Amino acid sequence: MVSVKRKNGLRVGIIGAGPAGLTAGYELQKRDPSVVPVLFEGGTIVGGIARTESYKGFRFDIGGHRFFTKVGEVEEMWHEVMGDDFIVVPRMSRIFYRDRFYHYPLKLFNALSNIGVYEAARIMLSYFKWQVRPSKEEESFEQWVINRFGGRLYMHFFRSYTEKVWGIPPSEIRADWAAQRIKNLSLMKAVINAITGANDTTSLIEEFHYPRLGPGMMWEKVTGLIRDRGGEVHMESWVKRVVHDGNRVTAIEVVHKAPDGALASRMEEADHFINTMALRELIEAMDPPAPPAVQDAAKKLKYRDFLIVTLMLDHADPFPDNWIYIHDPKVKVGRIQNFRAWSKEMVPNPQQASIGMEYFCNEDDPLWSMSNADLVKLAGGELEQLGLAAASTVVDGTVIRQPKAYPVYDGEYKDALDTVAEWLGRFENFQTVGRNGLHRYNNQDHSMLTAMLAARNILGEKHDVWTVNVERSYHEEFQLAPDGAGKGTAGQRAA
């Protein structure tokens, strides 16, 4: 039911219409219908990195978004919004390494047949060595993983893929990232479970929910609900300046397209503001400027970019997996999705396949600036090189580039982030949330939770959004399961 916008409620300006920004607007209206959330999104599609893109009837997910969570508030919102449009999807994923496919989560006999009994014995000996004499320091991702898995397993299943994703050696990635993303790892428990068939890990899943038309369907529905309830969502509207006075933000300057197509700007005032844009850009937008030390700190925050080449094949699905991790350093692709395995409605006909080839890079890398035609050719060639489908079966393709997909946890980030967060904390009516708004590699559900807590803060509660995914979190575990038993989950994920 469409309601008339209430003029007497709090007006909350929200920068960005991704999962965090839209969740903030939804939560505000749910808890207090008099609140008017006003969202400003620079793009043409809502959902941020969780949007659904489309091309000639084919739909595709930017990175792969499983709807699985242990956060009750988030689960409730997903079902409230999606209703019958939420489908249950069986999980299947594998790792491609040294010309072989490993079940993922790893299964004992599959792993042994691929890697061999001799190498498996070396992995266990390496594990015990590092248990007896662990590294005294755990400052890097490399040290953190080796202390828990040993050098051999780190070499096989962590080093090459991690370097491909981040573009820097794992020794230069902070241990914070490992502790956040792949917490509670236990090789011995995994081996015992694989032998006995026992499973006492509550985070293991063999299926997940998914919107039938892709993750963007969720955010398109939320956008409609916000508008129906009197809120505003403005597309192609970029926040250029964040104006503040004392300890309050007073307005934001929004650049938008005028009816004649020319760019225009306007000032938007509000009682409260919630930000989801990247912290580096946010600090650059502050007016008056942030202190030099804060500006210098923000410039040290780095991001990893991402592009996906979606290939349309002239035959049905070449593999059944939702996604495959590509650890092989001989190809550039890092992860491959089969979109029909997420939802049949992502592909317009049963005679074709839609395959997403995901590449991790930086905006200044040659890969980023390659033409779409050259990227489609590269992706088709690598699909054939991996033995998944012949390049000649690729009949069409498109490319989506996603800047600032992942906050980088390098040696400089922690001190820089603390400096930025401390300065932003001085504003009593301004909060920053979401993956890039906190420079934290949160999953979609944790980004949503930060937004929910920010909304509740506006309405009188007191929560520290910076602790989400630190104090309240779930982590998938690197888990070995016996062949034929229920699948587990592990420390890598799609998204």
N, C-alpha and C positions, 0 to 999 in steps of 0.2 A: 504494500500500500504506500502510495506517495504521500509524504507529509510536507507541510509548508515549513520553510526554514525559520527557525526562531531567532529573532534579532536580540533577545535579551540575555542570551547565554554567553558563556566564555567563548572567545574566538581564539582558536589555536592554529597557528601557521606551521605547516609540516613540509619540510624540504625533502622531496623525493617520494615517489609512489611505487616503491618496491615492497617486498614483504613487510619490512619494519614500518615504513611510513603508512601503508594501508592498514596494517594491524593497529597502529596507534589511533588512527581515525575511527576504525571500527570499535575499538575498546572504549574510547571516549563516549561515543554515541550510545553504546550498550549500557554503560554505567550511569550516564547522565544525558538524557535525550535533548537537553537544552544547549549542550555544547555544540559549537559550529566548527568542525575541522575543515581547514582549507589547505589542500595539498597542491604542490607545484612540482611538476615532473618535466624534465627537459626532453625526454624522448617522446615517441609517438605511440608506444605500447606500454601499458602498466605491467608491473611485476619484476622490474629490474632484471637480475640474472636469472630469476625464476619465471620469466615470461615464456610464452609460447610463440615462436616465430612460425611463419607459414610461407610456402612457395608452391604455386601451381597445385594447390590442394593437399600438399604434404605439410604436416605439422612436425615441428621438432623442438626438443627441450635443450636449453642452453646449459649443458653440463650434467643433466640427469638429476632429478629431484625425487627421491623416495619420500613419501609421506609416512614417516615412522617416528614416533617420539615417546618419551617417558614423561613429558611435561603435560599434565592433565589439562591445564588451561588451553594449551595449543590444540590438543586432540579435540577438545570440545568445540573450539572455534572451527576447525576444519570440517567437522561433521555438521555443525550448524549451517555453514555456508554451502557445502557441497551436496548434502542430502544424498539422493539416489545417483548423482553424477560421480560419486566416489566408487571406483572399482577396486577389487583386490587383485594384486598382481603377484604371481609366483616369482621368487628371486632366483636368477641363475647368472653367475658371473665366473669368469676364469682369468688366469694370468697367462700371458704368452711370454715364455722365457726359454732361450736357447733352443728355439725351433720346436718347443713342446708346449702343450696346454696343461696348466695345473688348475684343478678345481679350486675355486675360491669362495668360501673358506677352504683351506687346504684339507684334503682327505688323505689319510695315512697311506693307503696302498697305491693310490694314484700318484702321490708325491714320491713314494719309494721307487715305483716303477719308472718314473721319469728321471729322478736324480740319482738313483742307484743306492744299494745298501752301503757301499764303501763311503760315498760322500755323505750319506745320512749319519754314518758313524762319526765322521769327521765333524759334522755339525754338532752332535751331542758332546764330543770331546771338547770342542771349542766352547760350548755353553758352560760345561763344568769348569773349564779353565778360567773363564771370566767370572764365574760365581765365587771361585776361590780367591782370585786376585783381580777384583774389579777396578776400573779406573776410579781414582780418588776424586776426580772432578767430573761433574756432569753438567758442563756448560753448553755443550753442543748436542744436536740431534744424534750425531754419530756416537758420542760417548753414552748417551742415554740408551740408545738401542742396543749397542754392543754389551753394555752391562747387563741387559735383560735377556739377550738372545745369543750372545757370542758373536765372534767375528765372521764365522763362515755363513751363518744365516743372514747376518747383516749384508754381507757381500752379495748373496744370492737374491734376496727378496726386498731389500730396502734401498741400497745405495743407488743403483742405476735409475730406478723409477723416481726416487726423490730428487735426484739431480736433474732428471728430465723435466719434472714438474716445476722446480724452482729456478733452474738455470744457474745455480751455484752449488759448490760441493756441500754435502751434508755436514761437514765439519764447520761450515760457516753459518749454519742454521741454529738458532737458539734451541735449547732443550725445552723451553716453554711450549713450543709447538708440539713436540712429541707428547709432553705431559697432558696437553689439552686434547689432542686428537686421538691418541692411541694409548690411553691410560689403562692401568690394571692388566698389563700384558703378563702372561705366565706360560712359558714354554712347557714346564713340567706338568702343569695342570692340563695343557692341551694334549700332551702325549698320553697322560693317564686316561683322559676322556676318550681319546682315539682307540686305546686298547680295550677299555672296559665298556665303552658305549655310554658312560655316564655323562650327564650334562646338568650342571648346577648353575649355569650362567644365565641370568634372566634376560640379558640383552640380546640373546641369539634370536634371529628372526629368519623365517624361510619365505615370508611374503610381506607385502606392504601395500598400503593404499596409494591410489593415484587418480587424479581427475581424468575422466575418459578422453578429454580433448587436450591433455597436457597441463602442466602446472599453472600456466597463465590463465586457465579457465577459473581457477580459484580466485585470482586477483582481479580478473574482469568482473566476477560476481561481487566481490567486496567493493569494487569501485561503484557498481550500480547501487548497492545497498547504501553506501555513504551518500551518494547523490539523492537517492529516494528519501533519505531521512533528513535532508536539509544541508548536507555538507557540500563541499566543492572540490573537484579534482580538475586542475588545469594542466593540459598537455602542452608540450613544446613551450614550456615556461621555465626559464633558467634563472636561478638565484645568483645575482651578480654581487650584491653587497649585503652584509649583515650589520645593521647599524645598532650601536649600543651606547648607553650613557650610564656611567656609574656601574652598578651591578645588575643592570637590566638591559635586555635587548629590546629595542623600541620598534624596529621595523626591518623589513627586508626589501631590497630592490629586485624586482622581477623583470627580466627581459622576455618579451613574448612577440609573437607574430601578430601584426595588426591585420584587419580585414583585407587590406590591399597587398599583403604579403611582406611589407616592410617590417623591420624590427622596431619595436617600441619598448619603453620601460615604464614601470609604475612602482610606487611605494605601497607596500602592504603592511598595515599595522595589525597587531594581535596582542592578546593578554599573555599568551605563552607561545613558545616555539619549540619544535622538535626537529632535529637535524638527522639526516641519514647520508648526506654526501660525504665523500672522503675527507678525512681530517686535514690533509694537506691543502686541499682546495678551500675548505672552510676557513682555515686560518688566513689564507690569502684574501678571503672575502671580507674579513672583519674591518669595520670602520667605526672609530679610529683603529689604526693598525695595532695588532698585538705587539707586545714588547719584542725587541730584537731577539732575545734568547728563545722566545716561544716560536717566532718565525723560523729561526735557524733549526730548532728541533723538528718542526713540521716538515721542513725540507728533507729531513733524514728518513722520513717514513716512505718506504718503497712499496711497490705493488707489482704483482705478476699479472700479465695480460694473457688473453686466451682467445683462440679462434676455433670455430667449428666449420668444417667442410662437410656439407650434407650431400651425399651421392645418391642418385636414383638409379637403380639397376633394372635391367630388362627381365629379371626373374625374381622369384620369391626369395625369402630370407636365406642368406648363405650360412647363417649360424643361429642357434636358438637363444643365445645369451641376451640379457638386458644390456650388459656391457662387458667388455674385455679390457683388462689392463695390459699395456704393451711395455714390457720391461726391456725388450730388445733394443740396444743402442744403435743398431744398424738402420733403424727407421726413425723418422722424426715424430710420428704420431705417438701420443701418450695413452689414449684411451679411445675405444671404439664402441659406439652404441648401435643397437638394432631397435629402431623406434617402434616397430610393430610389437616387439616383446614387452614394451611398456603399455601400449594400448593399441588394439586393432584399428581404432578410429584415427590414429596418427597417420595412417597410410591410406590413400583414397581407393586403392584397388588391390585385390589379392595376387595379381600377376606381377607386381613390382615389389622391390624392397627399398627401404629408406635407411641409409647407413650414415651415422654421424662420426666423422673422423676428427678427433679433438687434438689440438696442438697448443702447447704452452709456450709462450714467448713474451718478449717485451716489444713495446711500440717502436723501438729503434732497431729491432732485428730485421734482417732482410726478409724473413718469412712473413712478417706483418704487412710489409709493403708490396708483396707479390700480387700480381693481378689475380682476379677470381678465376680466370681461365687456367692460369698456371697452377693455382692451388688445387683446382679440381683434377688437373692432370697428375700432380704430385700425389694426391690422396688416392686416386685410382691405381697408380703404380704401386703405392705401398700396400694397398689392399691385396693386390696380386702377389707382391713380394712375401706377404705373410701367409699366402696360401688360402685366403678366405674367399676371393672371387676374382675372376679375370678382369683386367682393366677394360677389355673390349665390351664388357657388359654394362659399363657406366654410360647411361644415355643422357644424363643431365646432372646438374649440381649447382649449389649456391654456397655462399660463404657469409658467416656472421662473425664480426669482430667484437670482442667484449673487453674494453679497457678496464683496468683496476679490478680484475676478477678476484684476486687473492692478495690480502695483506701479507707482506714479507716479514718473517721473523728473523732478521739478521742480527748481527752483533750490535748494531746501533739502535735498534727499534725500541727496546725497553726503556732506556733512559729518556729517549726523545718522547715516547708516548706518555711517560709520567709527567714530563714538563708540560706537554700540551693539555693533558687531563687536569692537572692542578690549576692551570690558568682558566680553563673553561668552567671549572667548578665554582668560580666566583660569581657566575651569573645565576640569579635566583629564579628566573623564568625561562631558562634555556637548557635543554637537555640534548644529548647526542646519543643515537642508538644504532643498532644494526651492524652488519659486518664491517663496512668501511667507516661508519660513524664512530666505531669504537676501535678500529684497526685491530680486529680480532677475528680469526678464522672460524666464525660461528657457522653452524649449520642453519638451515632455514628456520627450524623451530626455536633455536636459541635467539636468533635475530628477532623473531616474533615476540619472544618472552621479554626481551629488553624493551620493546615498544609497549607491551602491555604494562610493564612496571612504570615506565615513564608516564603513561596515561594516568595510572593510578596516583602517581606523585602529584600530578596536576590537580587531582580531585581530593587531595588531602592526605594520602598515605606517604610513607617514607621508605623508599627502596634504593639500594645502590645498584644501578644497572651494570656497573663495571664488574660485578662479581658473577654475573650470569655466565655459565659454562666454566666457572671456576668452583663455586660452591654448589650450585644446582646444575648438575650435568649428568649425561649418560655418555658412555663411550663404548663403541663396538670393540670387541677384542679379537686379537689375532688368534684364531681358534682352529685346531685340527679336529675334524670330525671323521668317524669311520665311514668307509664307503657304504652307501646304502642307508645311512642314518640321516637324521634331520640335519639340514644345513645350518651352519653357524654364520657368524659375522666376523669381520676383522677390521684392522686398523686403517684400511683404505675405504673410500666410499665414492659413489658417483655424486658429483657436485663439487 
